[in-house]
Structures are given as C-alpha cells and as structure tokens.
C-alpha cells in the first residue's frame, strides 16, 4: 500500500515552500530520543520534503526518491541534492532519521529475468541517489516469487541484487521491510529476512524496518498485553536488534493473521492504541525513525497522529 501524500498545515510564520529556520524548530530535534514522523511529499523539489516534515511536527521522515510510475527517471540534479543536504542540516535532520522508501515497481526476487534486471538496476540507481543526497538508509520491499519459484530461490535472487548494488554504490545501508505474508511475497516471517541477510556479503550494510500493520497481518499479535515486547524479543532472537533501523507505524484494518496489507490510522484498527503507547515508550526503539504510513482522514492527518503519538510518551 503506497503512503499517501502528507496532510500538512502551516507552522509559525512560514508559508508553503518556505523553510522554518527558527530556533524553536531546530531545538525540537535536539536531545530527542523518540523520533516520530511521516512519509512526506517531494512535490516541487526533493528539498521540500523537509518543509513537509516540519509542517506536520515530525522529527524524522520518509520520502520517495523519484516517480513511482517509471523504471527510468531523470538523473538527480546535483543542485537539488545540495539544497536537500543544506536544508536538512539547517533544520537538524540527521541522515539516521531519514528513510527513503523504494519504488513499488521493484521486485528483486522476480523469476522473470527482465523484471529482475530492471529491479536490480533500479536498486543501484536508488542507492546512488541516497549517496548524492547524503543519506545512509534505503528501505524497500524484498520481493515476490510470483508463485513460480521457491522461497529459497527468491531469497537467493534478492540477496544477489543487493550484493550487486553494494558492489556499485558504497556505504548506503539496504533496509528490508517485513511483509504481511500476502500471496507469494517474501519477508512475512522474520526467518525469511534473516535468510536474505545471511546471503549478503557485507552484512554491516543490512538493516530491517518493521511495519506494524504487516507484522500484525502476518500473525505477530501486537494487540495483546506485552505483544510489542514479545515481537521485539522474537526479532532479536531470529534476526538481531542490531539490524533494526526503523519502524513503520500503521494500525491494521484487517484482523490478526489476515495477511492483508490494509493500513489504518493510529488507534482506529485492530492493533489498538495501547500497542503504539508501548512502541513510543520502548527503550529498544529509541533513536530510530518511527514513520507513519496511515491513510488519514479529515481532522486526523499526519500532524494530529504525530501529536497523539508524542502525547503517549511518558518522558
């Protein structure tokens, strides 16, 4: 499910397209331990993602690096990249709290050779964009077997694409997203994510982003008392918490184990508000980006949900 465009509002004395460089805005991100934000728009220029995050009160953010409709995109303009770096620095957004999201066209586990080759090339292009933007994380969906190859063969292809991209572009960490288990997607089980990581040559450049809706739909019961802790304990045992780089915060329209990717606004679905209170107060999730990908509704967009989540923080 694609993140929607951010529901923004004016803050302070800023106007659309203008960056709030006030001391209040910068101080908000100094000493923060719980980083909460949203997937924001890059419309009008990639640097505008920073303003979009400020507008909703985010202390971190996610963004696409280009069009989701095309395999081939214009080369990233260096002036735009420099402006993005400058604005991030001005507003105190650390690269560790910015999470680019991969194109939904990409399927690095595809049994179709033409799709695999295009996906591999797109992964290289996306990592290159991260590098030019000064970003060190890149989140993407692992891939799908399309039901025509085994999970093991799909895992091999995903790892091969990552190894190839790592050989072309240095430093950027590739962050696998857990999936909901729908159809022939790989990554619904933590063990599948670990299988991919195990086949990557440079595992220091691997990470995982846990999506709460995907985890719940795949059968991890975040809604029960202690469910968040239980999920993180299992992740630590199977994969390792050192690999956890981010969370996507989404309630679920579907019930536990439904295997449906149906995001819902915070506290409005089957996961429930208590789980998100546990998440924002979980010490093991300090200092990593917690990113909203919720559908939103009038009066309850990104700004309101970020404010709600911060109100649940005990410190």
N, C-alpha and C positions, 0 to 999 in steps of 0.2 A: 504494500500500500504506500503510495507516494505521499511524503509530507506535504501538507498544504502550504500555501503562501501565508506568511506571518500576519496575524491580526495586530497591527501596530497602533500606537497612539502617541501624541506629542508629549515630550517631557521637557520641563523647564522652559527656556526661551528659544528652543530650537525649532527649525522649520524643516519640511521634507527635504532630504538630500543634504542637510547641514549637520555636521558632527558636533555634539555637545562635548566640549573640552573643559567643562567646569571642574573645579577641584572636587565637588561633590560626586560627579560621575566617576572620576578616577579613584577617589578614596573608597568607593563602593567595592572595588576589586582588590583592595589592599588588605591582607590578613584574612580574606575569605577562606573558609575550609570546605564549605558545601557549595559547589558550583552548579547552578541551575540555569538553563536557557532553553532555546527553541531552535528548530530548523527554520532559517530565515531566507528571505529572497535576495538575489543578487541583481535584480532588475535595475537597469540604468548604470551598472558598473559593479564589478565584484566587491569593490571597497564599500559599497552601500550596505553590504551585509552587516558591517559594524554598526552603522546607524540603526539598522533594523533591530539589532540585538539591544542596543541602548533604549530604543523606543518601548520595548516590552519589559525592560528591567532585568535583562539577562546578564549573568556574569560569565557565561560561556555561550557558544553557539555552534550549530551545524549549517552546512551550505552545500549546494551542488557546485561543481566547478565548470559547468557548461550545460549546453542543451541536453535534455533527456530524450530528444526526438531523433537524434542523428548519431551515427557511428563516427563521422568525421566532423570536426569542429574547427573554427578558425584558431590559428596559433594565438596563445595568450600574449596580449600586448605587454611588453616589459614596463611601460609607463603605468599601466593599470596595476601590475603586480607590485611595483614600487610604491604606488599610492596605497594599496592594501596594507603592505607592511608598515608604512608610515602611520596610517590611521590606527592600526592595531596597537602599535607602540604608544601612540599618543593617548589612547584610551585604556591602556593597561591590560589588553587581552593577550595572555600568554599563549604560544602555539600549543601547549599541552592541553588547553581548554577550548580548542577549535577543532571540530571534527568534520572534515569533508565527507560527503556521502557519495558512494559510487553510482554510476549510471545503472538503471534497471534494464537496459538493453544487454548488459554484460552477463555472460554465463560461461565462466571459466571451466566448468565441468561438462560442457556440452559434448555429446557424442558426434555432433555434426561438425566436421572439420572446418568448414568455412566460418561457422559461428565461433568455434573455439579460437581460430586465428584472429578474427576481428576482436574478440573479447580480450585476448592476450595483448594485442596491440593497444586497445583502449586502456587497459590497466597500466601499461607503460606510459601512455600519454597522461593519464590522471596523476600518476606519481611524479611525472615531470612537472606538471602544473603545481603540485604541492611544493616541490622543491623551489620553484621560482617564487612562490608566494611566501616562502619561509615557514611552511607548515610541516610538521613531522608525523602526523597521523593521517591515515586514509582508511575509511570504513566501507566495506562492501559485502554484499550477499555472496556466500561461497559459490553456489551454482546448483544445477539440477542435472540429473541423469536422463531426464525425459522418459524414464522408464525403459530405456533400451540398452543400458549398460548397468553393471553392478555398482553399488555404493563404493566399493573399493576402487573400481576403475575410475569413477567420478572423482574420488578423493585424489587419486594419482594425477589426474589432469589439472585439478585446481592447484595442487602443490607445484606441478610443472610450470604453470602460468606464473605463479608467484616467484618461483626461482628465476625464471626468465626475466621478470620485471625487476627483481632485486639486482640482477646482473647488469641491467641497463641504467638504473637510477639508484644512486646511493642514499643511505640514511633513513628515508621515509619508512615508517612502520606500517605494515599492512594489517588492518584490524578486521577480523572476521566477525560477522554478525550471526548470532544464533537465529535459527528459523523456527517456524511454528509446526513443522512436520507435515505440511500440506503437500499432497501429490508426491513427486519424486525429488523434492528439494533435499539437499544435504545440509546438515547443521542443526537439526532439531534436537539431536542428542549431544550432550557435552562430549561424549566419547568420539563423535564424528569430527568435532572441531579439533580435538586433540590429535586425531589421526592425520589431519591435514598438517598441523603444526609439526608433528613428528617427521614429516617428509620434506619439510623446508630446511634448506641447508643452514641459513642464518636465522636461528630461532630468536635472536635478540631483536629482530625486526618483525616479530609477530605479536599480535595482540587480539583481544576479543572485546566486542561490545555486546552486552546483554540487553536484549529488548524484553521488557516485562510482559507485554502482550504475547509476544512469540513464545516466551518461556511458559506462560500460563496455558496457552493453547496447546503446547507440546506436552503438558502434563505436570509441570512443576507448580505445586499449589502455593502460590504466594498469598492467597486469601486467608489461609488458616493462621492461627496464632503461632508465631515463630516460623512462618513459611519463608520469609525473606532470608533469615539466618540459615535455615535448612538448605535453601537453594545455594547460597554462597558457600556453605560448608561442602556441599557436593561438588560445586565447581572447583573449589580449592583442591579437593581430593583427586578429581578426574583430570583437570586441566592445570590448575595452579593460579592463585590470585595474582601472582606477578604478571600474568598475561592480561588481566582485566584493565582495560584502558578507558572505558566509558559505559554508560547505560543510556538506553532509550526509554523514557518514561511514558508508558501508554497503559491506560486501563483497557479492558477487553470486553467487546460486545458479545463474544462467544463464551461458552462455559468451559470449565476446566477440561483440558484434553480434547477440545473440539477440532484442533488442527486447522483453524480458520484464522487468517490474518485480518482481523477486524478491530482496528484501534478505536478506543473510546476515550472521552475526556476523563481527566483525573477524578476519581471518586464516583463516576457515573456508570461504571461497568461491574463485572463480576469479580474483579480483583478487590476493589473497595479501597477507601481512603486510609484505613489502618496500615495496609501494606506500604503505602507511599510515605506515611509517617515513619515507619520503620526504616525505609530506604534513606530518607534525608537525615536520619539520626544514626545511621550505621557507621561506626568508626572506620570500617574497612573500605568505605566508599568516599572517604574524604579526599579532596584534591583531584578528583577525576570529573569530567563533564557529565552532567545528568541532563539529557536533552529531550524536550517534549517533541512528540510527533503526533499530537492529537488532532482530531478533526475540527474542534472548536465549534462554538455556536454563539449567536448574538449575546453579548454581555459576559461571555465566558471564554474569551480567546486566550492567546498565549500570555498576555500581560496578567490577566486575572488568575490563570492557573499557576504561573510563576509566583505571584504574590501569595496564593494559597499554600503552595509547597514551602515557601520560606516561613510562613506563619506556623508550620508544623515543626520547624526546627526548635529544639529545646535550648540550644545555646546560641 
